[in-house]
Amino acid sequence: MAGYILKIKEIDVSGAHRKKSSFFLAAPEERLEFRILVADYLKRRRLISGGEWRELIKEAVAAYADELG
């Protein structure tokens, strides 16, 4: 599952010319929304199962909670 999170990060960080990705500069709520959108996209394209989607959503919520402290 961590591989999917790394892939999500690669999607946004792929612009090597940028010093910092907009993903990392975004507010925690925006990062949560992005993670959920990517999970939904992967499920809709049938690249992940329902169980993997649920795991991604749990990880997204956990990351959001971590960011809020």
Protein Blocks (a to p, Z undefined) as FASTA:
>chain_A
ZZmmmmmmmmmmmpmmbmbdfklmpcfklmmmmmmmmmmmmmmnopacfklmmmmmmmmm
mmmmmmnZZ
